[in-house]
Amino acid sequence: MSIQAKLSEKVKEAVKQLYEVEIDHTEFQPTRKDFEGDITLVVFPMLKQVKTNPAKLGEDIGNYLQENVAEVERYNVVQGFLNIVLSDVYYLDFFNEVKDREDFGVIPPAEDAKGIMVEYSSPNTNKPLHLGHIRNILLGYSVAEILKAAGNKSYKTQIINDRGIHICKSMLAWERFGNGETPESTGLKGDKLVGNYYVKFDQEYKKEISELIAQGKTEEEAKAEAPILKEAKEMLLKWEDNEPEVVALWEKMNNWVYNGFEKTYEALGVDFDKNYYESETYLLGKDVVNQGLEEGVFYKKEDGSVWIDLTDEGLDEKIVLRSDGTAVYMTQDIGTAIQRVKDFDINGMVYTVGNEQDYHFKVLFLILKKLGYDWADYLYHLSYGMVDLPSGKMKSREGTVVDADDLIVEMIETAKKISEELGKLDGYSEQEKEELYRIIGLGALKYYILKVDPRKRILFNPEESVDFQGNTGPFIQYTYARIQSILRKADFDYSKPVAPDYELHEKEKELLKQLQLYPEIIQLAAENHSPALIANYVYDLVKEFNSFYQNVIILGAEDISEKIFRVQLSKSVANVIKSGFALLGIQVPERM
């Protein structure tokens, strides 16, 4: 039982004995820094049931707790707040229980636990991954890891948008202007090569529009009648008819892209349990819609198109099958969700998709509920804000995006430049230096993005993210490396538990209080699908450690018990930094 649960029980007991009143709820909060105490009972809500003044009620409960709860050492009452001071023994018992646990705070999933599937990345095969994808990928990967740490089975997936007019645009441009070039012949990653032709298509399309406007067409007519667009549409129809030459070209170019994506994922340190492909899922859902039509969930309009009316739920009418019987995105998403539940033992899904799709997911989840799927209650849209750059918004068609691979290289280069300026790498081999720059650069990138609440927009500044001071990845990594240095220098046995009569220094106690929060933070981050809660918790822990480091002597302490305890405490902090950063997909260096 947690100390808060125990105190809650005893507070209810106190009020019943002292006032003959049964209360059903107690409200606790951490004690404010400017008052003495570890945990605070808010007395005011009880005054609805207990007829007395807040100071007297606080004093009575405080006195009862001091006499009946071994962990309560003393208390004080300030304006209706009962501040409770917990004993050193309580904190030492907690610490001795967890100090050697590298998995502290993490709950392994039960054998019969259902799974949660997290979808992220889900790129198009007509262009390389960019900065916007990076936020998506890092969020999705981290949320999957956090859900697993909170006691769930989690599965990672993506749906690759490998069909449609945008794919045919790259294919047509390569066929027309590519002269047979390949990733091997150009030395380019496959996704970059294909992306170049997507940009090329747009350039040619704009030229043709200008020519048609010069011939007297309106802009709208020119856009619709441009020969290159018509040809791309014809290519899509040929693909849908399974024409061998078009399918062969599609497979060849998509494989180039997949190889390119794989290298980017590897560089970012993320993975997937299963890939779904739109070319395989775009026909899913049609049977479900037809079944729903028979059951009255959907209705048919005069032109033969199938719709659902969600106006009673504050939404609108939504098409689920076109008049020619072809699927729309919503149809595919319905079918894919059902397929995933068949493929994996899951009862929940998290869709990591930008906030411009908020409405789409409201509709999708509601349709699945109306179709009678119980698991639809456990679907979640991890909606996130866009990533902006100091120079403004990115546009794929115009080739003005921040390429993911280029950004990774830039982050590593920035880490190298700053590390060399700090000049602390004597004795490192070139290989060790390169690995360190990679860990710092990627750590900086990931932390900068993940420390922000997913719903907020981010203005990404690479230089700022690699700062070794403040709320940054490198600052936290540096603290971890500093603790490893302490552990290497500790030339004595520090494995023994500290005696119960050890008197805690104020800074030791503050650090223990921060450590104690970690299991709760993991659960909160899982409930809220928010890596930012983990990131900012780790930063707070590191700040608390640095305050401890500056205010107490660790290796030079004269008392052996102090030396042992402080080294143990430092090691536990390092374990939690490493564990928390692993949940964000960030590595920590042993030396810096």
C-alpha positions in Angstrom: 0.0 0.0 0.0 1.3 3.4 -0.9 1.9 6.0 1.9 -0.9 8.2 0.4 -3.4 5.3 0.5 -2.3 4.5 4.1 -2.7 8.1 5.2 -6.0 8.4 3.4 -7.3 5.4 5.4 -6.1 6.8 8.7 -7.5 10.3 8.0 -10.9 8.7 7.5 -10.5 6.7 10.7 -9.5 9.8 12.6 -12.5 11.8 11.5 -14.8 8.9 12.3 -13.4 8.5 15.8 -13.0 12.2 16.6 -16.2 13.6 14.9 -18.4 10.5 14.3 -18.5 11.5 10.6 -17.7 9.2 7.7 -15.9 10.9 4.8 -15.5 9.3 1.4 -12.7 11.3 -0.1 -9.4 12.8 0.9 -7.3 15.2 -1.1 -3.5 15.2 -0.9 -0.8 17.1 -2.7 3.0 17.5 -2.4 3.9 20.1 0.3 4.9 23.5 -1.1 8.6 24.2 -1.1 8.2 27.1 1.4 6.7 24.9 4.1 8.1 22.0 6.1 6.5 18.7 5.1 6.5 15.9 2.5 2.8 15.5 1.8 -0.1 17.8 2.5 -3.7 17.0 3.4 -6.1 19.7 2.0 -8.6 20.1 4.9 -11.2 22.5 3.3 -13.2 19.9 1.4 -14.0 18.0 4.6 -15.6 21.0 6.2 -18.8 20.3 4.2 -19.2 17.2 6.4 -17.3 18.1 9.6 -18.7 21.2 11.3 -15.6 22.8 12.8 -12.9 25.3 11.8 -10.1 24.2 9.4 -7.2 24.9 11.9 -8.8 22.7 14.6 -9.7 19.9 12.2 -6.1 20.0 10.8 -4.6 19.9 14.3 -6.9 17.0 15.4 -6.1 14.9 12.3 -2.4 15.7 12.6 -2.2 14.6 16.2 -4.1 11.4 15.4 -1.7 10.5 12.5 1.4 11.2 14.6 0.1 8.8 17.3 -1.2 6.1 14.9 1.0 6.1 11.8 4.6 5.0 12.4 5.8 6.9 9.2 4.5 10.3 10.4 7.2 12.1 12.4 5.5 15.5 12.9 3.1 17.9 11.3 2.1 21.6 11.0 -1.1 23.3 10.0 -1.1 26.4 7.8 -4.4 27.9 6.8 -6.4 24.7 6.4 -3.5 22.7 5.0 -2.1 19.9 7.1 1.6 19.5 6.2 2.9 16.0 7.2 6.6 15.3 7.8 7.4 11.6 7.0 10.2 9.9 9.0 13.7 9.1 7.6 13.0 5.4 8.3 10.1 5.5 5.8 12.3 6.9 3.0 15.2 4.5 3.8 12.8 1.5 3.7 11.6 2.6 0.3 15.1 3.1 -0.9 16.5 -0.2 0.3 13.7 -1.9 -1.4 14.3 -0.4 -4.8 18.0 0.6 -4.9 19.2 -2.5 -6.8 16.3 -2.7 -9.2 17.2 -1.5 -12.7 13.5 -2.0 -13.7 12.2 0.2 -10.9 8.9 1.8 -11.9 8.3 -0.6 -14.8 5.5 -3.2 -14.6 5.9 -6.3 -16.8 2.7 -7.2 -18.7 0.6 -10.0 -17.2 0.5 -13.2 -19.2 -3.2 -12.6 -20.1 -2.8 -8.9 -20.7 -4.5 -7.7 -23.9 -2.4 -5.6 -26.3 -2.4 -2.1 -27.5 -1.3 -1.3 -31.0 0.4 2.0 -31.8 0.5 3.2 -35.4 3.1 5.8 -36.3 5.1 7.0 -39.2 2.8 5.8 -42.0 4.6 7.6 -44.8 3.8 8.0 -48.5 6.2 6.2 -50.9 6.6 9.2 -53.1 9.0 11.2 -50.9 11.6 10.8 -48.1 10.8 11.2 -44.5 11.0 14.8 -43.2 11.0 16.7 -39.9 7.2 16.4 -39.5 7.6 12.6 -39.8 10.3 12.7 -37.2 7.9 14.1 -34.5 5.3 11.5 -35.5 7.8 8.6 -35.4 9.4 9.7 -32.0 6.0 10.2 -30.4 4.6 6.9 -31.6 7.7 4.8 -30.7 7.9 6.4 -27.2 4.2 6.0 -26.4 4.5 2.3 -27.4 7.5 1.9 -25.0 5.7 3.8 -22.2 2.5 1.7 -22.6 4.7 -1.4 -22.3 6.4 -0.1 -19.2 3.0 0.6 -17.6 2.1 -3.1 -17.8 0.6 -3.5 -21.2 1.6 -5.6 -24.2 2.2 -3.1 -27.0 2.7 -3.6 -30.7 4.2 -1.1 -33.2 2.8 -0.7 -36.7 2.6 1.6 -39.7 0.4 1.7 -42.7 2.4 2.6 -45.8 0.6 4.8 -48.3 2.0 3.0 -51.4 -0.8 3.6 -53.9 -2.7 6.5 -55.4 -2.3 9.4 -57.8 0.7 10.9 -55.8 2.6 7.6 -56.2 1.9 7.6 -60.0 3.2 11.2 -60.3 6.7 10.0 -59.2 6.5 6.9 -61.4 5.5 8.9 -64.5 8.2 11.6 -63.9 10.9 8.9 -63.5 9.7 7.1 -66.6 9.7 10.3 -68.6 12.8 12.0 -67.3 14.8 9.4 -65.3 16.9 7.9 -68.1 16.9 4.6 -66.2 18.8 6.0 -63.2 18.7 4.0 -60.0 19.8 4.4 -56.3 22.9 2.4 -57.2 23.8 4.4 -60.3 23.3 7.8 -58.6 24.5 6.9 -55.0 21.2 8.4 -53.7 19.0 6.7 -51.1 16.0 5.3 -52.9 13.5 7.5 -51.1 15.5 10.6 -52.1 15.6 9.5 -55.7 11.9 8.9 -55.9 11.2 12.2 -54.0 13.2 14.1 -56.6 10.8 12.9 -59.3 7.8 13.9 -57.2 9.2 17.4 -57.2 10.1 17.1 -60.9 6.4 16.1 -61.7 5.2 19.3 -59.9 7.6 21.5 -61.9 6.5 20.0 -65.2 2.8 20.2 -64.2 3.2 23.9 -63.4 4.9 24.6 -66.8 2.1 22.9 -68.6 -0.5 24.9 -66.6 1.3 28.2 -67.6 1.3 27.1 -71.2 -2.4 26.3 -71.2 -3.3 29.6 -69.5 -1.2 31.4 -72.2 -3.4 29.7 -74.8 -6.5 31.2 -73.2 -7.6 28.5 -70.7 -8.7 29.5 -67.2 -6.5 28.4 -64.3 -9.0 25.8 -63.3 -9.3 24.4 -66.8 -5.5 24.4 -67.2 -5.0 22.4 -63.9 -7.6 19.8 -65.0 -6.4 19.5 -68.6 -2.6 19.4 -68.2 -1.5 16.4 -70.2 1.0 15.2 -67.6 -1.8 15.0 -64.9 -4.1 13.1 -67.3 -1.3 10.7 -68.0 -0.7 10.1 -64.2 -4.5 9.4 -63.8 -4.3 6.9 -66.7 -1.4 5.2 -65.0 -3.4 4.9 -61.8 -6.2 3.2 -63.7 -3.7 0.8 -65.3 -2.3 0.0 -61.8 -5.8 -0.8 -60.6 -6.3 -3.0 -63.6 -3.1 -4.9 -62.6 -1.3 -4.0 -65.9 2.1 -5.9 -65.6 4.4 -3.1 -66.8 2.9 -0.5 -64.5 2.8 -2.9 -61.5 6.5 -3.9 -62.2 7.5 -0.2 -62.2 5.5 0.5 -59.0 7.1 -2.5 -57.2 10.6 -1.4 -58.3 10.3 2.2 -57.2 8.5 1.3 -53.9 11.3 -1.1 -53.0 13.8 1.7 -53.5 11.8 3.8 -51.1 11.4 1.0 -48.5 15.2 0.5 -48.5 15.6 4.2 -47.9 13.0 4.3 -45.1 14.7 1.4 -43.4 18.0 3.3 -43.2 16.3 6.3 -41.7 14.4 4.2 -39.1 17.7 2.4 -38.2 19.4 5.8 -37.7 16.5 7.0 -35.5 16.6 3.7 -33.5 12.9 2.8 -34.1 11.2 -0.4 -35.2 7.9 -2.0 -36.1 6.3 -5.3 -35.4 4.2 -5.3 -38.6 3.8 -3.1 -41.7 0.4 -2.7 -43.4 0.3 -1.5 -47.0 -2.5 0.6 -48.4 -2.3 -1.4 -51.7 -3.4 -4.5 -49.6 -5.9 -2.7 -47.3 -7.7 -0.3 -49.8 -10.3 -3.0 -50.6 -10.9 -3.8 -46.9 -14.0 -2.4 -45.3 -16.3 -2.6 -48.3 -17.9 -5.9 -47.0 -18.3 -4.3 -43.6 -20.0 -1.3 -45.1 -22.4 -3.5 -47.1 -23.2 -5.5 -43.9 -23.7 -2.2 -42.0 -26.1 -1.1 -44.8 -28.2 -4.2 -44.3 -28.3 -3.5 -40.5 -29.3 0.1 -41.0 -26.1 1.7 -39.7 -25.5 3.2 -43.2 -27.9 4.4 -45.8 -27.8 4.7 -49.6 -28.4 7.9 -51.6 -30.2 8.0 -55.0 -26.8 8.0 -56.9 -25.9 4.7 -55.2 -23.3 6.2 -52.8 -23.4 4.9 -49.2 -23.4 7.3 -46.2 -23.7 7.5 -42.4 -25.6 10.2 -40.6 -23.9 11.4 -37.5 -25.7 14.7 -37.1 -27.3 13.5 -33.8 -23.8 13.2 -32.4 -22.9 16.7 -33.4 -21.0 15.6 -36.5 -22.2 15.6 -40.1 -23.0 13.0 -42.8 -20.0 11.0 -44.0 -19.6 9.1 -47.3 -18.2 5.5 -46.9 -18.7 4.2 -50.4 -18.7 6.2 -53.7 -21.5 5.8 -56.2 -19.3 3.6 -58.3 -18.7 1.3 -55.3 -15.1 2.3 -54.7 -13.8 2.9 -51.2 -12.8 6.2 -49.6 -10.1 6.6 -46.9 -12.8 6.1 -44.1 -13.8 2.7 -45.6 -10.1 1.5 -45.6 -9.6 2.7 -42.0 -12.7 0.8 -40.9 -11.4 -2.4 -42.6 -7.8 -2.0 -41.4 -8.9 -1.5 -37.8 -10.9 -4.7 -37.9 -8.1 -6.6 -39.7 -5.6 -5.6 -37.0 -7.8 -6.9 -34.2 -7.9 -10.2 -36.1 -4.1 -10.2 -36.6 -3.2 -9.4 -33.0 -4.7 -10.0 -29.6 -5.4 -6.3 -28.9 -8.3 -4.3 -27.5 -6.9 -0.9 -28.1 -5.2 1.2 -30.8 -3.3 4.5 -30.7 -3.2 6.4 -34.0 -0.3 8.9 -34.1 -1.5 11.4 -36.7 -1.3 15.2 -36.9 -4.1 17.3 -35.5 -5.5 18.2 -39.0 -7.1 14.8 -38.9 -8.9 15.2 -35.5 -12.3 15.2 -37.2 -11.5 12.1 -39.3 -10.8 10.0 -36.2 -13.8 11.2 -34.3 -15.9 9.9 -37.2 -13.9 6.7 -37.5 -14.2 5.8 -33.8 -17.9 6.5 -33.8 -18.6 4.4 -36.9 -16.8 1.5 -35.4 -18.9 1.8 -32.2 -22.1 1.9 -34.2 -20.9 -1.2 -36.0 -20.9 -2.9 -32.6 -17.2 -3.3 -32.0 -16.6 -3.2 -28.2 -12.9 -2.4 -28.6 -13.9 0.9 -30.3 -14.1 2.4 -26.8 -10.3 1.8 -26.5 -9.2 3.7 -29.6 -7.2 6.8 -29.2 -6.0 9.5 -31.6 -2.6 10.8 -30.5 -3.1 14.2 -32.1 0.0 16.3 -32.3 0.8 19.8 -33.5 3.0 20.6 -36.5 6.7 21.3 -36.4 7.7 24.7 -37.7 11.2 26.0 -38.5 12.5 29.5 -38.0 12.2 29.8 -41.8 8.5 28.9 -41.9 6.4 25.9 -43.1 7.6 23.0 -45.1 6.2 22.0 -48.5 7.0 18.6 -50.1 5.9 19.4 -53.6 8.2 22.3 -53.8 11.1 20.4 -52.3 11.3 22.8 -49.3 11.2 20.3 -46.5 13.8 19.5 -43.8 14.8 16.0 -44.8 15.0 13.6 -41.9 18.4 12.1 -42.9 19.9 15.6 -43.4 18.6 16.7 -40.0 20.1 13.6 -38.3 23.5 14.3 -39.8 23.2 18.0 -38.9 22.4 17.2 -35.3 25.4 14.9 -35.1 27.6 17.6 -36.6 26.3 20.2 -34.2 27.0 17.8 -31.3 30.5 17.3 -32.6 31.2 21.0 -32.9 29.9 21.8 -29.4 31.7 18.8 -27.9 35.0 19.9 -29.5 34.6 23.4 -28.3 34.1 22.1 -24.7 37.2 20.1 -25.2 36.6 17.2 -22.8 37.4 14.3 -25.1 41.0 13.6 -24.3 41.8 9.9 -24.4 38.8 9.0 -26.7 39.5 7.1 -29.9 38.0 8.5 -33.2 35.4 5.7 -33.1 34.4 6.5 -29.5 34.1 10.2 -30.4 31.9 9.5 -33.4 29.6 7.2 -31.3 29.4 9.9 -28.6 28.5 12.6 -31.2 25.7 10.3 -32.5 24.3 9.7 -29.0 24.4 13.4 -28.1 23.1 14.6 -31.4 20.2 12.1 -31.5 19.5 12.6 -27.8 19.2 16.4 -28.4 16.8 16.0 -31.3 14.6 13.4 -29.6 14.5 15.2 -26.2 13.7 18.6 -27.8 10.7 17.2 -29.6 9.4 14.9 -26.9 9.7 17.3 -23.9 6.8 19.3 -25.5 3.2 18.4 -24.9 2.2 16.5 -28.1 -0.8 18.8 -28.8 1.4 21.9 -29.0 3.2 23.2 -32.1 7.0 23.1 -32.0 9.4 25.7 -33.4 12.4 23.5 -33.9 15.8 25.1 -33.4 18.7 22.6 -33.8 21.4 24.8 -32.1 19.2 25.4 -29.1 18.5 21.6 -28.7 22.2 20.7 -28.4 22.9 23.2 -25.5 24.6 21.5 -22.6 22.7 23.8 -20.1 19.0 23.9 -19.3 16.1 21.6 -20.2 17.9 19.6 -23.0 18.9 16.1 -23.8 22.7 16.8 -23.6 22.3 18.4 -20.1 20.6 15.2 -18.8 23.1 12.9 -20.6 26.0 14.9 -19.0 24.5 14.4 -15.5 24.2 10.6 -16.2 27.9 10.5 -17.4 28.9 12.5 -14.3 27.3 9.8 -12.0 29.1 7.1 -13.9 32.3 8.9 -13.2 31.4 8.9 -9.4 30.7 5.1 -9.6 34.0 4.4 -11.3 35.9 6.4 -8.6 34.1 4.6 -5.7 36.9 2.2 -4.6 34.9 0.7 -1.7 32.0 -1.8 -1.4 28.8 0.3 -1.5 26.4 -2.6 -1.8 25.3 -2.9 1.8 21.9 -1.4 2.9 22.1 1.7 5.1 21.1 1.2 8.7 17.6 2.4 9.7 19.0 5.0 12.1 20.8 6.9 9.3 19.9 10.6 9.4 19.0 12.0 6.0 20.4 15.2 4.8 17.7 17.5 3.5 19.1 17.2 -0.1 19.1 13.4 0.2 15.5 13.4 1.2 14.4 15.7 -1.6 16.2 13.4 -4.1 14.4 10.3 -2.6 11.1 12.1 -2.9 11.7 12.7 -6.6 12.8 9.1 -7.2 9.6 7.9 -5.5 7.5 9.6 -8.1 8.8 7.6 -11.1 6.3 4.7 -11.1 3.4 7.1 -10.9 4.9 9.2 -13.7 5.1 6.2 -16.0 1.4 5.4 -15.3 0.4 9.0 -15.9 2.4 9.2 -19.1 0.7 6.0 -20.3 -2.8 7.2 -19.4 -2.1 10.6 -21.2 -0.1 9.1 -24.1 2.5 11.8 -23.3 6.2 11.3 -23.4 6.5 14.9 -22.3 5.6 13.8 -18.7 8.6 11.4 -18.7 11.0 13.9 -20.3 10.2 16.7 -17.8 10.2 14.3 -14.9 13.7 13.2 -15.8 14.8 16.8 -16.1 13.4 17.6 -12.6 15.2 14.6 -11.2 18.5 15.7 -12.8 18.0 19.3 -11.4 17.4 17.7 -7.9 20.5 15.6 -8.3 22.7 18.5 -9.3 21.5 20.4 -6.3 22.3 17.4 -4.1 25.8 17.1 -5.9 26.6 20.8 -5.1 25.4 20.7 -1.5 26.7 17.4 -0.1 30.1 15.7 -0.2 29.8 12.2 -1.8 33.1 10.4 -2.2 34.9 12.6 0.3 32.4 12.2 3.1 34.2 11.2 6.3 31.4 8.9 7.6 31.4 5.6 5.7 27.6 5.3 6.0 27.2 8.7 4.2 29.7 7.7 1.5 27.9 4.4 0.9 24.4 5.9 0.9 25.3 8.8 -1.4 26.9 6.5 -3.9 23.9 4.2 -3.8 21.6 7.1 -4.2 23.6 8.5 -7.2 23.5 5.1 -8.8 19.7 4.8 -8.4 19.3 8.3 -10.0 21.4 7.1 -12.9 19.3 4.0 -13.3 16.1 6.1 -13.5 17.6 8.6 -16.0 18.6 5.6 -18.2 15.2 4.0 -17.8 13.3 7.2 -18.5 15.4 8.1 -21.5 15.0 4.5 -22.9 11.2 5.2 -22.8 11.9 8.2 -25.0 14.2 6.1 -27.3 17.3 8.0 -26.1 20.6 6.5 -25.2 22.9 7.7 -22.4 26.8 7.8 -22.7 29.0 6.3 -20.0 31.5 9.1 -20.4 31.2 12.6 -21.7 
